[in-house]
Amino acid sequence: MAHPSAELQSAIFQTLTSDPGLTALLGGPKVFDRRPEQAKFPYLTLGRTAVVDWSTGTEDGAEHILTLHVWAKGGGKQETYEIMDKVVERLNNTSMALEGHHLINLQLQFAEARREPESTAYHGILRFRAVTEPVA
């Protein structure tokens, strides 16, 4: 059985790259685990994940804090907001099938859009909280 964070990241990647509205905003399925050298704006990267034991006395569980990054340039902050809104619409409170684990919830905890210092790029940050339990 894969680690629940790996399963969750895979499900998020599949969900985002299969969404026609998000793909249109990004100009293709430009969702990356690590940004390719020549990636063209706009694009989305899967960022840091922190995992905390969420087990009780009788059940196992994990809390995941996931960070997604939106990178835009030509359309500025408005483009960044549109992409962020589409990601939130697609992921917040959604259910996703995970192999070996059950997704209890997935909720947006934090969002920020800003212009990067000394750059023309805009950076959107989305932080989600997810709770998973192993399938019995």
C-alpha positions as MATLAB code, in Angstrom:
seq = 'MAHPSAELQSAIFQTLTSDPGLTALLGGPKVFDRRPEQAKFPYLTLGRTAVVDWSTGTEDGAEHILTLHVWAKGGGKQETYEIMDKVVERLNNTSMALEGHHLINLQLQFAEARREPESTAYHGILRFRAVTEPVA';
ca = [
       0.000    0.000    0.000;
       1.304    3.433   -0.970;
       1.723    6.217    1.575;
      -1.554    8.156    1.915;
       0.142   11.440    0.911;
       1.385    9.864   -2.318;
      -2.118    8.559   -3.035;
      -3.646   11.938   -2.233;
      -1.175   13.841   -4.428;
      -1.832   11.420   -7.289;
      -5.604   11.878   -6.924;
      -5.245   15.679   -6.813;
      -3.024   15.628   -9.904;
      -5.547   13.456  -11.771;
      -8.465   15.653  -10.670;
      -6.786   18.887  -11.735;
      -5.349   17.688  -15.050;
      -8.691   16.184  -16.088;
     -10.670   19.384  -15.459;
     -11.375   21.075  -18.823;
     -11.981   24.510  -17.244;
      -8.652   24.509  -15.410;
      -6.831   23.094  -18.423;
      -8.241   25.946  -20.532;
      -7.090   28.567  -18.000;
      -3.594   27.040  -17.891;
      -3.348   26.585  -21.656;
      -2.983   22.815  -21.249;
      -2.644   20.251  -18.452;
       0.208   22.216  -16.857;
       0.186   20.790  -13.339;
       3.658   19.772  -12.193;
       5.228   18.083   -9.196;
       8.372   19.998  -10.047;
       8.452   22.855  -12.552;
      10.137   21.952  -15.822;
      12.956   24.286  -16.893;
      11.069   25.766  -19.856;
       7.519   25.833  -18.416;
       5.447   28.648  -19.893;
       3.126   30.722  -17.740;
       0.564   30.094  -16.367;
       1.093   26.765  -14.596;
       0.469   25.054  -11.270;
       2.943   23.218   -9.042;
       2.292   20.776   -6.229;
       4.270   22.062   -3.282;
       5.132   21.064    0.251;
       3.147   18.445    2.122;
       3.265   17.991    5.889;
       1.718   14.929    7.520;
       0.683   14.603   11.157;
      -0.584   11.488   12.904;
      -4.327   11.867   13.389;
      -4.925    8.486   14.992;
      -7.274    7.945   17.902;
      -7.145    5.184   20.484;
      -9.124    2.930   18.158;
      -8.538    4.186   14.584;
      -5.554    5.148   12.458;
      -5.541    8.393   10.521;
      -3.372   11.133    9.055;
      -3.767   14.877    8.642;
      -2.148   16.291    5.494;
      -1.365   19.961    4.900;
      -0.897   20.388    1.131;
       0.353   23.493   -0.630;
      -0.390   24.247   -4.286;
       1.288   27.094   -6.174;
      -0.202   29.017   -9.086;
       2.245   30.878  -11.321;
       0.996   33.484  -13.798;
       2.504   36.350  -15.700;
       0.693   37.752  -18.723;
      -2.745   38.070  -17.155;
      -1.425   39.354  -13.851;
      -3.184   39.032  -10.553;
      -6.624   38.608  -12.167;
      -5.402   35.524  -14.044;
      -3.905   34.204  -10.800;
      -7.253   34.663   -9.004;
      -9.178   32.908  -11.787;
      -6.879   29.883  -11.662;
      -6.956   29.808   -7.859;
     -10.759   29.977   -7.871;
     -10.978   27.071  -10.321;
      -8.607   24.941   -8.218;
     -10.599   25.677   -5.053;
     -13.881   24.950   -6.858;
     -12.493   21.610   -8.012;
     -10.842   20.469   -4.748;
     -12.590   22.046   -1.766;
     -14.880   19.553    0.011;
     -14.551   17.076   -2.838;
     -14.407   13.325   -2.512;
     -11.661   11.420   -4.301;
     -11.000    7.730   -4.525;
      -7.705    6.731   -2.949;
      -6.300    3.234   -3.194;
      -5.908    1.813    0.296;
      -7.147    4.917    2.097;
     -10.362    6.840    2.561;
     -10.405   10.627    2.174;
     -12.434   11.968    5.101;
     -12.266   15.605    4.024;
     -10.312   18.074    1.932;
     -10.757   21.755    2.743;
      -9.104   25.027    1.821;
      -7.341   26.573    4.811;
      -5.463   29.510    3.282;
      -5.168   31.435    0.009;
      -2.841   34.269   -1.002;
      -2.026   35.996   -4.306;
       0.983   38.258   -4.641;
       3.472   39.629   -7.110;
       6.872   38.065   -6.722;
       9.608   40.549   -5.719;
      11.867   41.641   -8.574;
       9.751   39.700  -11.083;
       6.762   40.172  -13.344;
       5.311   36.841  -12.150;
       2.301   36.513   -9.864;
       2.246   33.744   -7.286;
      -0.905   32.228   -5.853;
      -0.617   30.005   -2.797;
      -3.373   27.588   -1.793;
      -3.108   25.496    1.362;
      -5.491   22.588    1.873;
      -6.041   20.326    4.863;
      -6.996   16.702    4.269;
      -7.685   13.839    6.644;
      -7.292   10.226    5.540;
      -7.889    6.845    7.160;
      -6.687    3.474    5.952;
      -9.336    1.248    4.376;
     -10.078   -1.559    6.793;
];
